[in-house]
Amino acid sequence: MRLAGHVARMGEERGVYRVLVGKAEGKRPLGRPRLRWVDNIRMDFQEVGCGYMDWIGLAQDRDRWRTLVSVGNEPSGSVKCGEFLD
């Protein structure tokens, strides 16, 4: 998640940022859609108890992002997301 915050603070014109939030062009193969990097980050937020939030906006504030990443490293259930975002 630390790297995702770094990439989210990059400008929209950067290639790495476009990989983070973009969708691939063209037709996709049959079957289950592949997970994107942003999908994995959203699942990580749900595990921490943050649900769906504007994590790209949150990453713009480095101090709050570092706090969130440190909560993500705690054992499950020991700290809730809302306790430090208020």
N, C-alpha and C positions, 0 to 999 in steps of 0.2 A: 504494500500500500504506500510505502514511502516513495517509490518510483512513480506511482500513479499521481501523487501530489505534485511531484516535480514536473511531470509531463503536463498536468493540468494547468500549471502556471505558465507554461510556454504559450506563445501566441498561436492563433488559429492557422496562421500561414505555415507553421512548421510541420514537416512531414510526420513526425512522431505523434503529434497531437491529432492529426487527421487519422492515423492508424487507431488511436485510442477511441475516438468518437465516431468514426466514419463507418460506412457500410460498403461492402465490396460491390463493384459494378458487375452487371451481367446476370446470367441465370445461375441459380444454385442447383446442386444435384438433388435428387429425390431423397426423402427421408427427413430425419430430425435436423433442424437448423443447427449449424455449428455455433458454439459459444464464442462470443467476442470478448475481448479483454475487459470492456466496460461491464459486461454481464457478470464476469467473475468478481469484479470490484463490488457490484451491487449485492451479490451473494455474500461477500465478506461483511458488508454493512449489516445485512440481515442477521448474520451469526452473532454480531456484536450487540444487536438489539436496536440498531438505528433505523431500520426499515428503509423506506424510500426517501431520500433527501437529496438536495442539490449538493452533491459532494464536490463537484468541480468548483462551485462558488465557495464552499468551505475550504478547499485547498488553497484559495487565494490568500487566506490568512494563515501564515506559516505556523504561528504559535498554536492556534486551535487545531490545525491539521496534525501537528506533532502530538498533541494531547490525544487526539483520536487514534493515531497509530499506536501510541503506548497503551491505550485501552484495548486495542485489538490484539496486543501481545499478552494480555492478562488471561488467566484461566477463564473459561466460559462461565458466565453468570456472576462473576465476582464484582464487576463494575458495569453499570448500565450506561448507555450512550447519553441519555437525557441528563444525567447527573452533571456533566461538564459542559454541555452545549447551551445551557440556559444563561 
